[in-house]
Structure formats: C-alpha cells, structure tokens
Amino acid sequence: MLIDISDIVFGEQTEMTKAVPIGLTAFVSKLGEFPITRKTPLELQITHLEDQRFRICGHADLSVSIPCSRCLTGVPTEIHPVIDRTFQVRGSLVIEEDGSAGEGAGMWDGAGPDEEPPGVAEASEPGESPDYLDGWKLDSDRLIYGEILMEWPMKVLCRADCRGICSVCGADLNQGECGCQRTAPDPRMAAIQDIFNKFKEV
C-alpha cells in the first residue's frame, strides 16, 4: 500500500497515525515461499521533525509457516517487526540518518495479493533513498518485508528433541523408526568386516 507522506515531510502536517493492512500473503525470498498465516495491521506513526527530518515508527504481529530445520514440518513462527527510523531530506533524496538504509532495504522480492513480484532489487547505495520510499510515497509492504527479513530466525525447530528425517528414505523419524541402515561403515574397517562375514558363513 502506498501512503502519501508529503504533508509530513514538508511540515504541513506534524503527525500521521494509520493502521495499514499488510498486503503480503507470503514471505517470498531466495530461500523459498513461506505462507503468512496470521497478521495484524501495521500500526504506523509518522512524525515531522525540525531541520527537514521525519520519523517513521510502527509495529505489527505476524505468524509465518517456516519448515522445521530438521524434519521440514511447517512450524507457525511468530515475528514481531518493530520500526523506528529517522530520515533526513536532502533535495529529492530521503536518507536514513543511522546509515542502515541498506539493511533490509533493496531486498524486496515478495508480492502482495494483487501484484507480481518485481524481482530482487539491488541494495540501496549510500546516498540513495530506501526502496520503500518512492519520492514522497511510503510503500508499507516493502517496508514490512524488509523488517521481516531482519527478524527472520536463523533456525526453527518443531520441538527441541526433533529427530529429523531419515537420510536414506526421507521418513519423518518423529513418527517412528523406518528400518534403514543410516550408519555409514568406516572404510578402514572394511577388511575386518569381510573377515567377520566369512566367519559367520562357516
């Protein structure tokens, strides 16, 4: 969703508060596509500051189905993006003051329900506006996408003692043993194993 923030940027309005629906139905990245199963609106507060500066704050709650790192079962995973960014207007550019515009910016490759993925963009270079700001319009879906990316968990488990899947047949070992021989024999023991097998045949 595009939000016109020009009145805030130029001080004609000191503050804007909006509850913005999140258009994303899935988080799409190079890792795959992960359904968003629950989401609250993005609560945004945009405030005009002095010296051609403004601040964007916001938060949302989402649940994303992420495969377990061991058994690949989908795990509902809570993600709580919190936004607090301050910007400086320099001519036609909007620069993030802490210099972190490249973190999560320029990484969009997701899509809302009514649009096609625009592809992976290049990360914002120093001196460029973040990709979620198009002139004086804020793309809330691009903004929340970058925040989800930064909050993405390194590892997800369906349970602490998940046994994973069989490396031979792919069976879920949480459901029981599959009977496969998964221990690879030590090649250094091959000669002894041959002697042992011959002994059993006698």
Helices and strands as residue ranges (DSSP letters): E 2-4, H 6-9, E 15-20, E 26-29, E 32-39, E 42-49, E 53-59, E 62-67, E 74-79, E 82-90, E 93-96, E 133-134, E 137-139, H 140-151, G 173-175, G 187-189, H 190-201
